[in-house]
């Protein structure tokens, strides 16, 4: 039974590799990264085509609302910072300066 399951998993993986050119786990990682990026964009309230300045401005607005000195929490600040950092990293080095 377990051997048969392993055979099916191997065949399925090879089929996905043949059809897409990538292993299934690589496709899942890319999908997870897309989900994280969508969450970050929703948290900051920026569009997918937002530039560096729009991301930084949205981050500043969010930080003013969730800062612990204004009744927010440290976790919310860390989430906002992580979202900003991830979106800026996605822009690439040309747009970071």
N, C-alpha and C positions, 0 to 999 in steps of 0.2 A: 504493500500500500504506500509506504513512504517513498520507496524507490520509484513507483509510478508517478507520484506527485512531483518528485524531483525531476523526472524526465519531462513532464508537462511544463514545469517552470523553466527548464532549460530550453525546450522548444519554443515556448512563448517568448523568452528573452531573445533568442536568435531571430525569431520572426519579426519582433519589434525592431531589432538592430538592422535587419535586412530592409524593412519598409521605411524606416526613418533615418537610418544612418547613425543612430545613437543608441546607446544602451538604455534600458528603461529607467534605471536609477539616475542617469544624467538628465533625462526628461523630467523626472519628478523633482530633482533639485532646481531645475530652471523654473518649474511651475511654482515651487515654494518661494523662490526669489521674487517672482512676479506678484505673488500674494502679499509678501512683505512690503514690496514697493507700493502696491495699491493701498495698504493700510497706512503707510507713512504719508502718502499723498492725501488720503482722507483726513488723517490727523492734522496735517498742516493746512489742508484746504487749498492745495495747489493743483493745477492742471497737469496732465502728462507732458505737455510741452513747456512747462515753466522753466525759466532760466535761473541762473544763480541768484540774482537779485530778488526775484519773486520768492524763492525758497527761503532766503535769509529774512526777508520782510515778514513772511508768514510765520517763521519761527519766532521772531521777536514779538509779534502780536500774541502768539500762543503762550510764550513764556510770561508775558505780562499778566495773563489770566490765570496760569496754573502755578505761579511761583509761590513757595511756602509763605513768604511775607504777605501775600495777598489771599491767604486761605487755601492755597493749593497744597500739593504734596511733592516730596522729593521724587517719588516714582513718576509722577506726571512730567516733571522737568527732565528726568532721564529719558523717558519715552520721546519727548520732543527733541532732545539733543540727538538721540539715536536716529530718529526719522530724518532730521536735517542732515546728519553725517552720511547716512545711506544715500539720500537723494543727491547730495553734492558729489559723492563718489561715483554715482551712476553717470553724472554729467561728463566725467573724464577730466584729465589734467588741463585741457585747453580752456575750460570754462571755470576753473577754480581760482584763478589769479585775481 
